[in-house]
Amino acid sequence: MPNRRLPIVVLSLLAACGDSTTSPGTSQGRFDFSDPAGDTVATTASVDTFPALDAIEVSGSTDRDTLTLTIRFAHPVQSGDQAPNSVVARLEVDADADTATGIPPTTPFEGSARLGVDFYVFIPDTSGTGADVQDIATQQSTAYPASYGGSDVTIRIPLAALGAPEDSLRFVGLVGTSQRATDLLPNAGSYTIGVASALPR
């Protein structure tokens, strides 16, 4: 079974990531956010036999009833959780832009990202090839497709699986390998995606 949690021991180290050169903003329909290259966390431990996966872009769209989200890395990545360049990630999604609902984001986001996290998105899912969406309130998880191409991983999730947000959703992410977390998305604050025009009325 894939590692569901990125190693906790490195979470405090991730606070050392530099500030983003592009402030996360709001987009309607399509979105494209950059993340600085080379901002991964170094370690002197033996786990550095695995590469420090470096996310450099988060892009996608909210077309019709589906969120399509692509994470691009500085180097090739693959599915599963055993190979050195296999992506292991956790996204924390605030589906209603309300900090009073959900739970606080996981350290080190708390304080810099003011979210009420309603859903987790885990990459990979238990099959090693997709992504799991977990409803925090019910603890129920559902798998959705993911595809890998070169340095990209793309996931497609029905907006209904994220609480059918009416206006926007916000999220933060933590990416790495099965050995350790290596990069924050974004380095501070959170990403906001406008979704109102994508939802059926």
C-alpha positions in Angstrom: 0.0 0.0 0.0 1.4 3.4 -0.8 2.7 5.6 2.0 -0.3 7.7 2.9 1.6 10.3 4.9 4.8 12.1 4.0 7.4 11.6 6.8 6.6 13.9 9.7 10.2 14.4 10.7 10.9 16.7 7.8 7.8 18.9 8.1 9.5 21.5 10.3 12.4 21.7 7.8 10.0 22.7 5.0 9.5 26.1 6.6 12.9 27.0 5.3 11.6 27.0 1.7 12.0 30.5 0.2 9.1 32.8 -0.5 7.4 32.3 -3.8 8.4 34.7 -6.6 4.8 34.7 -7.8 2.0 35.5 -5.4 -0.8 32.9 -5.6 -3.9 34.6 -7.0 -7.4 33.8 -8.1 -8.3 32.5 -11.6 -11.6 31.6 -13.2 -11.8 28.5 -15.3 -8.1 28.1 -16.1 -5.2 28.6 -13.6 -1.5 28.6 -13.8 0.8 29.2 -10.7 4.5 29.0 -10.7 6.7 27.7 -7.8 10.4 28.7 -7.6 12.8 26.1 -9.0 15.5 24.9 -6.7 13.5 25.6 -3.5 13.6 22.0 -2.2 14.7 21.1 1.3 18.2 19.7 1.7 19.0 17.0 4.2 22.1 15.4 5.5 20.3 12.2 6.4 20.7 9.0 4.4 17.3 9.5 2.8 18.9 11.8 0.3 19.6 8.8 -1.9 16.1 9.6 -3.3 15.9 12.9 -5.3 14.4 16.0 -3.9 11.4 16.3 -6.1 11.0 20.0 -7.1 7.6 21.2 -8.1 7.8 24.2 -10.4 4.2 24.8 -11.7 0.6 24.0 -10.7 -1.9 24.5 -13.5 -5.2 23.2 -14.8 -8.9 24.1 -15.2 -12.3 23.9 -13.7 -14.2 22.9 -16.9 -17.8 21.9 -16.6 -18.0 19.7 -13.5 -14.4 18.6 -13.2 -11.2 19.9 -11.6 -8.2 19.1 -13.7 -4.9 19.8 -11.9 -1.4 19.3 -13.2 1.8 19.4 -11.0 4.9 19.9 -13.1 8.3 19.0 -11.7 11.8 20.0 -12.6 12.7 16.5 -13.6 10.8 13.3 -14.8 8.5 11.6 -12.3 6.5 8.4 -12.3 3.6 6.7 -10.6 3.7 4.3 -7.7 5.6 4.9 -4.5 8.7 2.7 -4.7 10.9 4.2 -7.4 13.2 7.1 -6.4 11.3 9.5 -8.6 7.8 8.3 -7.7 5.5 11.2 -6.5 4.0 11.1 -3.1 1.8 14.1 -2.3 -0.9 15.4 -0.1 -3.1 18.4 -1.1 -5.3 20.0 1.5 -8.5 21.6 0.0 -10.8 24.2 1.5 -13.9 23.7 -0.6 -16.0 26.6 0.9 -13.4 29.3 1.6 -14.6 29.2 5.3 -12.0 28.8 8.0 -14.8 28.0 10.5 -15.4 24.6 8.8 -13.0 21.8 8.3 -9.7 21.5 10.2 -6.5 23.7 10.2 -3.9 22.8 7.6 -1.1 20.6 8.6 2.1 22.1 9.9 4.0 24.1 8.5 1.0 25.6 6.7 -0.9 26.7 9.8 -0.3 30.4 10.3 0.6 31.2 6.7 -2.3 29.5 5.0 -5.6 30.3 6.7 -7.8 27.5 5.5 -10.5 25.3 6.9 -9.5 22.0 5.2 -12.5 19.9 4.1 -10.8 17.4 1.9 -7.4 15.7 1.4 -6.2 14.6 -2.0 -3.5 11.8 -1.7 -1.2 10.9 -4.6 -0.9 8.0 -5.3 -4.1 6.1 -4.3 -3.9 2.6 -2.9 -3.5 1.2 -6.5 -0.4 3.4 -7.0 -1.8 4.9 -10.2 -4.5 7.3 -9.3 -5.4 9.8 -6.6 -7.6 9.4 -3.5 -10.0 12.1 -2.3 -10.8 11.9 1.4 -13.8 13.7 2.9 -12.5 14.8 6.3 -16.0 14.9 7.8 -16.9 11.4 6.8 -13.4 9.8 6.5 -14.6 8.3 3.2 -12.1 8.0 0.3 -12.7 7.7 -3.4 -10.1 7.1 -6.1 -9.9 9.1 -9.3 -7.7 8.9 -12.4 -4.2 10.3 -12.5 -1.8 10.3 -15.5 1.9 10.7 -15.8 3.8 12.2 -18.7 7.5 13.1 -18.4 7.8 15.6 -15.6 4.0 16.0 -15.1 1.3 14.3 -13.0 -2.3 15.2 -13.8 -5.4 14.4 -11.7 -9.0 14.8 -12.6 -11.6 15.1 -9.8 -15.3 15.8 -10.1 -16.2 19.0 -8.3 -19.0 17.2 -6.6 -16.4 15.0 -4.9 -15.0 18.3 -3.4 -18.3 19.4 -2.0 -19.4 21.1 -5.2 -17.9 24.5 -4.4 -20.0 27.4 -5.5 -17.5 30.2 -5.9 -13.9 29.1 -5.3 -11.7 26.6 -3.6 -8.3 27.1 -1.9 -5.6 24.5 -1.4 -2.0 23.9 -0.3 0.2 21.0 -1.1 3.1 19.0 0.2 5.1 16.8 -2.3 8.0 14.5 -2.1 8.9 10.8 -2.3 8.1 7.8 -0.2 11.2 8.7 1.9 10.6 12.4 2.7 8.7 15.6 1.9 10.7 17.9 -0.4 8.6 20.9 -1.5 5.6 23.1 -0.4 2.9 24.3 -2.8 3.0 27.3 -2.5 5.8 28.3 -0.1 3.5 30.7 1.7 -0.2 31.4 1.6 -2.5 29.2 -0.5 -3.7 28.8 -4.1 -7.3 30.0 -4.9 -9.2 28.8 -7.9 -12.5 30.4 -9.1 -15.0 27.7 -10.0 -18.4 29.5 -10.2 -18.6 29.6 -14.0 -17.7 25.9 -14.2 -20.7 24.6 -12.1 -24.0 23.9 -13.7 -26.8 26.3 -12.6 
